[in-house]
Amino acid sequence: MNSIWLWSIASVGIISAISLVGVFLLSLNKERMRSLLVFLVSLAIGALFGDALLHLIPESFSLLGDGIAAPLLVLVGIILFFVLEKLIRWRHCHAQTPEHYHPVVTMNIVGDALHNFLDGIIIAAAYFASIPLGVATTLAVILHEIPQEIGDFGILVHGGLSTKKALLFNFLSACFAMVGALLFLLVGSHIRGMEIILLPIIAGGFIYIAGSDLVPELNDTHTCDTLSSLSLRQLFFILLGISIMVLLTYVG
């Protein structure tokens, strides 16, 4: 049990530190930042799909059996993340005005804090199931967090915050991952079978994030040649993300 606490706290600590990636971005111009984001998103797509389909869903079937329970909970996860994204987008739309960016900044911080809170619960639940599953899930979250934190940092700076304030608020919202992990470790671990139900829901969430949020970002890159050099590099990084998850399966 102590090892679960150690692995969970260390993992969410690393993820919280990723919010400071904005320091690195200060040395990049916009063109290099944009090209870097495309490949980070591609890597995250492969990692999220790989973790869901190679680790979380097989583990869910082994715990819940071969019946309909596991796939139903995966669908629940997809629907829950769809509803969550709709609520966050609705709040963004009602807070935003063309002349005033600060409400958008506030909603970005709140939405990011909620997202990181869920990440903390996800990671702790995965470690509670098994250490290798927790490591794989942590890596998938990290690869997803890097491009997201870069985007969040840009929004906060664009919204009128200074670089130092943007880094501070981005880091504070990232710390909610620690809150989520601690909450699960303190409460969730005492609720019998909670992690068994959470694993397929997490898998559904990962599938939704990768398929609904990240894949469209790659398709938005303007090119008429579907087999262009850019597309092939995107495919390479998606396959690289999947390969990492395959390797973690054998390591585990």
N, C-alpha and C positions, 0 to 999 in steps of 0.2 A: 504493500500500500504506500509506503514511504517513497518508493521508486516512482510510482504513478504521480505523486505530488511533485517530485523533483523534475521529472520529464515534462510535466504539464506547465509548471511555472517557468522553466527554462525556455520552453518553446514559445509561450506567449510573450516572454520577455524579448526574445529575438524579433518576433513579429511587431511588437510595439516599437522597437528600435528602428524598424524599416521606415517608419513615418518620417525619420530624419533624412531620408534619401534626397530631400530637397536641397540639402547642402551640396551634394554632388552635382545636381542639375545646374547650379549657379555657374559652373564652368563650361556648360554646353550651350551652343546656339540653338535656336528654335528648330532648324532643319535636322540637326543631329539628334535632338531630343525626340522629334517626331519619328524618325527612322528607328531609333532605339525602342520606342514604345511599341511599334508594330511587331517587332520580334519578341519582345517580352510578353505581349498579349498572345502571340502564337504559342509560345512556350507554356503559358498558363492554361491555354485551351487543352493542350495535350495532357498536362498534369491533372487538371480537374476531371476530364473524361476518364483518364487512366485510373485515377484513384477511385472514382465512383464505380467503374465497371470491373476493375481488376481486384480491388481490395474491399471496398465498403459493401457492395451488393453481394459478392460471394460470401463475405462474413455474415451478412444478414440472413442469407439462406441457411448457412450452417447453424445459426442460432435460433431461427424461427421455423426452420423446416422448409419443405418443398411446396408448401401450399400457397395460397393467395396473399397471405399476410405481408410478406416482404415486398412484392411488387406494388401492393396497395399503398404501403407506407412510402415507397419511392414516389408514387404519384402524389401523395399528400405533401411530400417535400417540395415537389415541383409547383403545386398549387400555392403552398404557403409562401414560397419565395416570389411567385408571381404577384400575390396579393401585397406582400411587403413592398415590392418595388413600385406597385401602383400607388400605395399610400405615400411613399417617399416622393414620387414624382408629382402627386397631387399637391402635396405640401409645398414643393418647389414652385409649382405653377402659381399657387395662390399667394406665395410670399414675394414673387419676383415682380419688380417694376423696372422699366427701362432706365429711369433716372437714378435708381437707388439700388446698389448692389449688396448692401449689408444684410438684408433679409435672406438673400441667396446664400451668403457666407454662413449665416447662422444655421440655415437648414442643411447645408452641406456638412457642417460640424455635427449636428444632431444625427443626421442620417448615417454618417460615417461611424459615430460612436455606437449606434445601434448595431450596425454591421459588424464592428469589431467585437462587441459584446457577444454576438452569436458565434463569431469565430472562436472566441475563448471557450464557449460551451462545447462547440464542435470538437475542438482539440482535446479537451479534458475527457469527453465521452469516448473518443477514439482510443486514448491511452488507457482508459478504464477497461476497454475491451481487450487490448493487447498493446504492448510496447511497439512492435513493428508497425501495427496499423496506425498508431499515433504518430510515428515518425513519418510515414508516407503521407498522412493527412496534413501534418504540419508543413511538409515540403510543398504540397499542393496549394495550401493556403498562402505560403510565402511567395510562390511564383505568381499567384493571383494578386497578392497585396502590392507587390512592387509597382506594376503599372497603375493600379488604382491610387496608390499614395502619390505617385507623380502627378496624376490628374487632379487629385484633391489639392495638392500644393499649388498647382496652377490656378485653380478656381479661387482659392483664398487670396492669392496675390492679386489676381484680376479683380477680385471683389473689394480691393482697397486696403487690405492689410499689408503691413510692412513684412519684409522677408522674415525677420525675427519672430513677429507675432504669428505669421502663417506657420512657421516651424513649431512654435509653442502649442498652438491650438490643434495642429495636426497630431502632435505627440500626445496631447491630453486625450483626444478622442481615441487614439490608438490604445491608450492605457485601459480602455473599457474591455479589451480582450482579457486582461488580467482579472477584471471584476467578474466577467462571465465564467472564466475558468475556476476561480475561487468559489463562486456560487455553486457550480456543479460539484466540485470536490467536497464542499461542506454539506450540501443538501442532496444533490442528485445521486451521489454515491450511496446514500442511505435509503433511496427509493428503489426497491428491488426491481431489476430489469429495465430501468430507465434508459441505460445506454443501448440496450438491445433494440428499443423502439426508435431511439435517436439515430442510429447508424443508417438505416435505409432512408430516413427523412433527410439526413445530411447528404446522402448520395443523390437524392432528387434535387436538392438545392444546388449541388455542384453541377449537375447536368443542366439545370436551368441557367445558372450563371454563365457556363461555357457556351451553351447553345443560343441563349437569348441575348446576352449582353456582349460577349466577347467576339463570337463569330461574325455578327453583323459589322463590328468595327473593322475587321479585315476586309469584308466585302465593300466597305465604303471607300476604300482606297481606289482612286480613279485610274483605271487602266482598261483598255479595250482588249488586251491580250490576256486571256485567262491563264495561259502558260508562260507568262512573263517571268523574268528573273525574280521580281518581287514575290510573285505567287509561289514560285518554287522554293524560295527562301522561307516563306511563311509555312509551307508544307513541311520543310525540313525541321523547323523549330517545333511544329506541332508533333511530328513524329519523335523528336528528341524528348519532348515532355512525356509522351507515352512510354518511350524506352526507359526513361528514368523510373517510372512507376513499375515497369516490368522487372527491372533490376531489383527494385526494393521488394518485389514479391519473392524473388529467389533468396535475397538476403534475409527476409523475415522467415 
